[in-house]
Amino acid sequence: MQPNNLQKKTQLSKNNWLIGILILAIVLASISYQIFEPIHNQSMEKQRLLNLDIPSILIETNDLPTGYHAGSILDIKPDSYLKFTQGREQEILATDGTQVGNVSIFLFASKKEQNDLYSLYSQVESQDRNWRMRVLRTDL
């Protein structure tokens, strides 16, 4: 017994719906991947940067001239203006114990974080002639 035209059209309609749903699912999966893959990569990069031991590289032996020595290390926390993954600051002390400067290291999980902080600090540097910032290295 052969199916009639109505049954053929119904079957064809079901197949079209199934194909349409399958295409929609593929498009949604592709869009989701494009959205969430960079977020996942940034999260993995943040975790890698959080595991770096900054205090071991702040001020090393022979970094400072004679008469100066490294002071205590402070943890710098991100806030609404400063966004970074990890930050530390170490004092530079004179022989009499007075603080004469400091060294700060910031680790960024994204180029945007780095550019935002650099822009903010550049404004401070332009207003205070005694304050200097140098970007020594932007990649690890």
N, C-alpha and C positions, 0 to 999 in steps of 0.2 A: 504494500500500500504506500503510495507516494504522499508526502506532506503537501497540503494545499498551500496556496499563496499566502494566506494569513499566517500560517505557522512559519513559513520561510521568512516573512517580514518580521515576525516577533523574534525569531532566532537571530536575524541580522541586526535588529535593534538592540538586543541583549549584547551581542558581540561588540557593537559600536560603543555602548555604554562601558563595557569592560575595558575596551581599548582606551577610551577617553579617561577613565579612572586611572588606568595604568600610566598613561602619559602624564596626567596631573601629579601622580605620586612621584614619578621620576623628576619632574620639574621642581616639585617641592623639596625633594631630597637634595637636588643639586643646589638650590637656593640656600637651604639650611647649611649645607657643607660650606658654601662660600661665606656665610655669615659667622658660623661658629668655629671654623677651622682657625682663623686668625686669633680669635679669643683664646682658644685652647693653646695655640703656640705661645701667645703672650703670657699665659698662666704658667706654662712650662719654663719659659725664660725667667719669669719672676722667681720661681722656685730655685732655679739654678743660681741666680744671683743672690738669693737669700742664704745659700749655703757657702758663699765665698767668705773667707776669713779676712775681713778688711784690716783689723788691728795689726795683723802680721806684716802689712805692707805700708802702713801709714808713714811713720818716720823711722827709717832704718839707720843702722850704724853708719857713721860718716856722712849722713845727709846734711847735718847742721855744721856751721862753722864753729871753731873753738870758742868756748865760753857760753855756748847755748846747749840745751838738752831738751829732750822730749818730756812733756808733762802728761797729765792724765788724758784718757780717751773718753769722749762723751758720745752717747748714742743720739743721733738726730732722727726725730720722728717726722714723717710726712704730715702735712696739714692741708688746709684749703688752698694755700698758695704754693707750698712746696710739695710736689708730687714726684716721688721716686720710690725705688724698691728698697734700697738700704742706704743709710748714710752714717758716717762717723766723722768726728772732729777730734784732733789732738792738739793740745797746747804746745807752744814753743816758749820755753822759759830761759831767762838769763841766769847767770851764775848766782845772783842774789835771790832768785826764786820769783821774780816778777814776770808776768806774762807779757811777751813782746810780739806775739802773733799766734797763728794757728794754721793748721792744715786740715782741709775737709775733703772727704771723698764721698761722691754720690754714685750709686749704681742705678741705671735706668733700664726698664724693660721695654721701653718704646722710644722711638726718635722724638715723638711728640712731647713726652715727659722731659727729655733732655733739652729740647728747644725752648719749652716753656720756662724751665728753671734758668737756662742760660740767658734768656731774654730778661727775666726778673733781676738776676744778678748783674747783668750789664747795665741796667738802669741805676742800681746801687753804686756800681763802680764809677759811673759817669758823674755821680753826685759827691762821692767821697774820694779825694785824690790819694788818701792813705790806704785805700782798700783795693786790692788787686785780685783778680781771678784768672787763673790759667787753666785751660783745658789741655791736659797732658796727653790723654788717650781716650778715644771715644769707643773703642771696641776691645773685646777680649777674645 
